[in-house]
Amino acid sequence: MLMTLRWPLLALLLLLAWDASSLDLRAMRLVGDASGFALREAWVTRGLVHEGGRLASYVAMAFIVAVSLWPRLLPALTRRERTWWLVTTLVCLAVISLLKRVSLTSCPWDLAEFGGAARYVSHWAFGVQDGGGGHCFPSGHASAAFAYLAGGWAMARAYPRAAVGWLVAVVALGAVYGLGQWLRGAHYPSHTMWTGWICWAVTVAASVLFRMPAPAGR
């Protein structure tokens, strides 16, 4: 079990180190200034990456539900694997949504430094208002990819190659979504990284709890 959890724990330490630095603000200053963010409404970042990513998430969820309901889709999966895949994905989405709901952290584009009215307050400053709209931590858009990590575990036994391919696609899309939201000024890099880590941790914990095989080369 400790071997299974070592990578998430190591990633957590690195993520905490990032939070302890000033790299979030430095990253935002690379793409924004007092007039805002030039790519906030660009077709590539808003239309393709944001809206397109949302549509891709709906398609992925529809596929997982279909796999859960119709055994002829991926017939080598057991009912237990199908159910675990769906439930774990829904839990990841719910956890991110709940955290956003209670978060007081505002988005970078809300900061006075970038043309808004809020001041920068770390997401670790629980209960401290920053003068903005809040509800921006962690990245909900990144969860449109990272919440689907469970497919890599669900397919690991019966479809090992597909499982690895699924994981590669999920991580790649999560990175692209995070990049797009950073360029738009919608999220700090840490918001995306925390979403990825939380979804990963939830998935790994669920796999340990229900004894799901890990993907090859994890």
VOPAGU-2260 file (C-alpha; in pm, 1 decimal, decimal comma):
REM VOPAGU-2260
SITE   aa  ch    i         X         Y         Z
SITE  MET   A    0       0,0       0,0       0,0
SITE  LEU   A    1     281,1     240,3      87,8
SITE  MET   A    2     443,0     168,1    -248,6
SITE  THR   A    3     113,1     251,6    -418,9
SITE  LEU   A    4      86,7     582,6    -236,3
SITE  ARG   A    5     449,5     692,0    -264,9
SITE  TRP   A    6     409,3     883,6    -591,0
SITE  PRO   A    7      99,8    1078,7    -483,8
SITE  LEU   A    8     277,5    1164,3    -157,8
SITE  LEU   A    9     589,6    1280,0    -340,6
SITE  ALA   A   10     376,1    1487,9    -576,4
SITE  LEU   A   11     200,6    1639,8    -274,9
SITE  LEU   A   12     532,9    1754,1    -129,3
SITE  LEU   A   13     631,8    1913,8    -459,4
SITE  LEU   A   14     294,2    2083,3    -486,9
SITE  LEU   A   15     321,9    2221,8    -134,8
SITE  ALA   A   16     667,7    2353,0    -222,9
SITE  TRP   A   17     516,8    2530,7    -524,6
SITE  ASP   A   18     249,8    2685,4    -302,2
SITE  ALA   A   19     517,1    2808,4     -61,6
SITE  SER   A   20     686,5    2997,0    -345,2
SITE  SER   A   21     562,5    3299,8    -538,0
SITE  LEU   A   22     558,5    3112,4    -867,3
SITE  ASP   A   23     181,5    3136,0    -915,8
SITE  LEU   A   24     186,2    3514,8    -939,1
SITE  ARG   A   25     504,7    3514,9   -1142,3
SITE  ALA   A   26     342,6    3280,8   -1391,3
SITE  MET   A   27      36,7    3504,6   -1423,1
SITE  ARG   A   28     253,0    3812,3   -1480,5
SITE  LEU   A   29     400,9    3640,8   -1783,4
SITE  VAL   A   30      64,7    3642,3   -1960,8
SITE  GLY   A   31    -125,0    3933,8   -1804,7
SITE  ASP   A   32     -88,5    4297,3   -1701,4
SITE  ALA   A   33    -301,5    4585,8   -1574,3
SITE  SER   A   34    -516,1    4568,8   -1886,4
SITE  GLY   A   35    -599,6    4203,7   -1826,0
SITE  PHE   A   36    -517,4    3893,4   -2025,9
SITE  ALA   A   37    -487,5    3922,2   -2402,2
SITE  LEU   A   38    -597,5    3562,8   -2463,1
SITE  ARG   A   39    -896,4    3565,7   -2228,5
SITE  GLU   A   40   -1150,8    3564,1   -2512,5
SITE  ALA   A   41    -933,3    3416,7   -2788,9
SITE  TRP   A   42   -1097,4    3143,5   -2994,2
SITE  VAL   A   43    -822,5    2891,5   -2920,2
SITE  THR   A   44    -829,5    2934,5   -2542,3
SITE  ARG   A   45   -1198,4    3006,4   -2488,9
SITE  GLY   A   46   -1367,2    2834,5   -2781,2
SITE  LEU   A   47   -1146,7    2534,9   -2850,8
SITE  VAL   A   48    -983,1    2457,0   -2516,6
SITE  HIS   A   49   -1255,5    2572,8   -2277,8
SITE  GLU   A   50   -1581,8    2504,9   -2459,2
SITE  GLY   A   51   -1438,0    2215,9   -2657,6
SITE  GLY   A   52   -1296,3    2063,6   -2341,0
SITE  ARG   A   53   -1634,1    2083,5   -2172,8
SITE  LEU   A   54   -1793,2    1900,7   -2465,6
SITE  ALA   A   55   -1521,3    1634,9   -2455,4
SITE  SER   A   56   -1598,9    1581,3   -2086,9
SITE  TYR   A   57   -1966,6    1524,3   -2163,8
SITE  VAL   A   58   -1873,0    1271,3   -2431,7
SITE  ALA   A   59   -1637,7    1089,6   -2193,8
SITE  MET   A   60   -1902,8    1072,0   -1922,4
SITE  ALA   A   61   -2161,5     943,6   -2169,8
SITE  PHE   A   62   -1916,3     672,3   -2273,7
SITE  ILE   A   63   -1849,9     566,1   -1913,6
SITE  VAL   A   64   -2222,2     553,2   -1837,7
SITE  ALA   A   65   -2277,2     348,4   -2153,5
SITE  VAL   A   66   -2000,5     107,0   -2052,8
SITE  SER   A   67   -2164,0      73,8   -1711,7
SITE  LEU   A   68   -2507,8      -1,4   -1857,8
SITE  TRP   A   69   -2425,3    -214,1   -2161,6
SITE  PRO   A   70   -2185,3    -507,4   -2108,1
SITE  ARG   A   71   -2128,7    -540,7   -2483,7
SITE  LEU   A   72   -1916,1    -229,1   -2463,9
SITE  LEU   A   73   -1574,4    -343,2   -2339,7
SITE  PRO   A   74   -1713,5    -693,0   -2271,8
SITE  ALA   A   75   -1405,3    -815,5   -2085,8
SITE  LEU   A   76   -1473,4    -577,2   -1797,2
SITE  THR   A   77   -1652,1    -715,3   -1493,9
SITE  ARG   A   78   -1959,6    -546,9   -1350,0
SITE  ARG   A   79   -1749,9    -448,6   -1049,8
SITE  GLU   A   80   -1491,0    -275,6   -1270,0
SITE  ARG   A   81   -1759,6     -92,5   -1464,2
SITE  THR   A   82   -1933,5      29,5   -1150,4
SITE  TRP   A   83   -1607,5     129,4    -984,8
SITE  TRP   A   84   -1507,2     329,6   -1292,1
SITE  LEU   A   85   -1830,9     526,7   -1298,8
SITE  VAL   A   86   -1855,2     586,2    -924,7
SITE  THR   A   87   -1491,1     689,6    -883,6
SITE  THR   A   88   -1520,5     935,6   -1171,4
SITE  LEU   A   89   -1833,7    1087,6   -1020,5
SITE  VAL   A   90   -1664,6    1115,5    -680,3
SITE  CYS   A   91   -1370,9    1302,7    -835,4
SITE  LEU   A   92   -1605,6    1546,0   -1007,1
SITE  ALA   A   93   -1806,5    1593,2    -687,6
SITE  VAL   A   94   -1499,4    1656,9    -470,8
SITE  ILE   A   95   -1366,1    1927,5    -702,8
SITE  SER   A   96   -1709,8    2086,5    -730,7
SITE  LEU   A   97   -1752,3    2089,3    -352,0
SITE  LEU   A   98   -1410,4    2244,7    -294,1
SITE  LYS   A   99   -1486,4    2517,9    -546,8
SITE  ARG   A  100   -1819,3    2586,2    -381,7
SITE  VAL   A  101   -1661,7    2656,0     -41,2
SITE  SER   A  102   -1344,8    2826,7    -168,2
SITE  LEU   A  103   -1304,3    3202,3    -118,1
SITE  THR   A  104   -1015,0    3219,6    -364,9
SITE  SER   A  105   -1079,1    3440,0    -667,3
SITE  CYS   A  106    -947,6    3389,9   -1019,1
SITE  PRO   A  107    -634,0    3574,0   -1137,7
SITE  TRP   A  108    -836,5    3795,2   -1372,5
SITE  ASP   A  109   -1020,9    3924,9   -1063,3
SITE  LEU   A  110    -701,3    4068,6    -912,5
SITE  ALA   A  111    -648,5    4446,2    -910,4
SITE  GLU   A  112    -306,4    4383,4   -1061,0
SITE  PHE   A  113    -479,5    4249,2   -1370,9
SITE  GLY   A  114    -761,6    4500,1   -1396,4
SITE  GLY   A  115    -997,9    4356,1   -1135,0
SITE  ALA   A  116   -1068,9    4451,8    -775,0
SITE  ALA   A  117    -940,5    4161,8    -562,5
SITE  ARG   A  118    -611,8    4127,5    -380,3
SITE  TYR   A  119    -401,1    3814,3    -387,7
SITE  VAL   A  120    -472,1    3579,1     -98,3
SITE  SER   A  121    -332,1    3227,0     -83,2
SITE  HIS   A  122    -585,3    2946,4    -105,1
SITE  TRP   A  123    -436,9    2827,7     224,4
SITE  ALA   A  124    -568,9    3140,1     400,0
SITE  PHE   A  125    -896,0    2975,5     495,5
SITE  GLY   A  126   -1183,2    3212,7     563,3
SITE  VAL   A  127   -1000,7    3520,8     433,1
SITE  GLN   A  128   -1192,8    3721,7     173,7
SITE  ASP   A  129    -987,6    3866,7    -111,6
SITE  GLY   A  130   -1248,1    4112,3    -240,0
SITE  GLY   A  131   -1331,5    3911,7    -550,6
SITE  GLY   A  132   -1595,5    3661,8    -649,9
SITE  GLY   A  133   -1422,1    3357,6    -502,5
SITE  HIS   A  134   -1507,5    2996,7    -590,9
SITE  CYS   A  135   -1207,4    2962,6    -821,9
SITE  PHE   A  136   -1000,8    2695,8    -643,8
SITE  PRO   A  137    -927,1    2430,5    -755,9
SITE  SER   A  138    -967,3    2430,7   -1133,5
SITE  GLY   A  139   -1304,8    2295,8   -1235,0
SITE  HIS   A  140   -1211,8    2293,3   -1601,6
SITE  ALA   A  141    -907,9    2073,9   -1538,2
SITE  SER   A  142   -1139,2    1823,6   -1370,8
SITE  ALA   A  143   -1303,3    1781,0   -1712,2
SITE  ALA   A  144    -994,9    1569,7   -1781,6
SITE  PHE   A  145    -835,5    1464,4   -1452,2
SITE  ALA   A  146   -1160,2    1333,2   -1301,9
SITE  TYR   A  147   -1149,8    1057,2   -1563,6
SITE  LEU   A  148    -825,5     899,1   -1443,6
SITE  ALA   A  149   -1016,9     599,5   -1307,6
SITE  GLY   A  150   -1044,8     453,1   -1656,8
SITE  GLY   A  151    -677,0     362,1   -1640,0
SITE  TRP   A  152    -738,5     141,6   -1338,3
SITE  ALA   A  153   -1074,2       4,1   -1452,2
SITE  MET   A  154    -928,7    -122,9   -1781,3
SITE  ALA   A  155    -587,9    -229,1   -1645,8
SITE  ARG   A  156    -672,4    -599,1   -1609,0
SITE  ALA   A  157    -870,7    -661,5   -1927,7
SITE  TYR   A  158    -737,1    -392,8   -2161,5
SITE  PRO   A  159    -387,8    -293,5   -2040,8
SITE  ARG   A  160    -288,6    -105,5   -2356,2
SITE  ALA   A  161    -615,4      84,5   -2366,7
SITE  ALA   A  162    -570,3     166,3   -1997,3
SITE  VAL   A  163    -231,0     325,8   -2058,7
SITE  GLY   A  164    -362,5     510,5   -2363,3
SITE  TRP   A  165    -655,6     639,8   -2160,3
SITE  LEU   A  166    -425,3     770,6   -1888,2
SITE  VAL   A  167    -195,9     940,9   -2138,0
SITE  ALA   A  168    -494,3    1111,0   -2301,7
SITE  VAL   A  169    -640,5    1222,2   -1967,6
SITE  VAL   A  170    -314,2    1369,5   -1840,4
SITE  ALA   A  171    -240,7    1537,7   -2174,1
SITE  LEU   A  172    -586,8    1693,3   -2192,2
SITE  GLY   A  173    -564,7    1806,2   -1829,7
SITE  ALA   A  174    -236,4    1980,1   -1905,7
SITE  VAL   A  175    -383,3    2145,4   -2216,0
SITE  TYR   A  176    -690,6    2262,1   -2023,7
SITE  GLY   A  177    -469,1    2401,3   -1749,9
SITE  LEU   A  178    -249,5    2579,8   -2002,6
SITE  GLY   A  179    -553,3    2733,8   -2167,7
SITE  GLN   A  180    -695,7    2858,3   -1839,9
SITE  TRP   A  181    -358,9    3000,1   -1736,7
SITE  LEU   A  182    -332,5    3192,6   -2064,8
SITE  ARG   A  183    -687,3    3324,7   -2017,0
SITE  GLY   A  184    -616,4    3437,9   -1661,1
SITE  ALA   A  185    -883,4    3203,5   -1529,8
SITE  HIS   A  186    -659,9    2993,2   -1304,9
SITE  TYR   A  187    -318,2    2991,8   -1146,4
SITE  PRO   A  188    -100,0    2693,8   -1243,7
SITE  SER   A  189    -142,9    2556,6    -891,3
SITE  HIS   A  190    -520,0    2537,4    -938,4
SITE  THR   A  191    -471,2    2291,2   -1222,3
SITE  MET   A  192    -203,4    2097,8   -1037,0
SITE  TRP   A  193    -422,4    2065,3    -728,4
SITE  THR   A  194    -713,3    1939,5    -935,8
SITE  GLY   A  195    -486,6    1679,9   -1093,6
SITE  TRP   A  196    -345,9    1574,8    -758,7
SITE  ILE   A  197    -683,6    1553,0    -585,5
SITE  CYS   A  198    -833,8    1342,3    -864,2
SITE  TRP   A  199    -524,2    1122,6    -866,3
SITE  ALA   A  200    -531,9    1079,5    -488,1
SITE  VAL   A  201    -903,1     996,3    -487,2
SITE  THR   A  202    -854,6     743,6    -766,3
SITE  VAL   A  203    -553,9     577,8    -603,3
SITE  ALA   A  204    -732,3     562,9    -266,4
SITE  ALA   A  205   -1038,9     408,9    -430,8
SITE  SER   A  206    -822,1     155,3    -613,1
SITE  VAL   A  207    -655,8      50,8    -287,4
SITE  LEU   A  208    -987,7      35,1    -102,5
SITE  PHE   A  209   -1150,0    -182,2    -368,4
SITE  ARG   A  210    -834,8    -372,7    -468,8
SITE  MET   A  211    -827,9    -258,0    -829,2
SITE  PRO   A  212    -518,2    -347,1   -1034,9
SITE  ALA   A  213    -290,1     -55,5   -1112,0
SITE  PRO   A  214    -210,7      39,2   -1472,4
SITE  ALA   A  215     115,0     -99,9   -1609,4
SITE  GLY   A  216     407,5     138,4   -1584,0
SITE  ARG   A  217     235,8     356,5   -1324,1
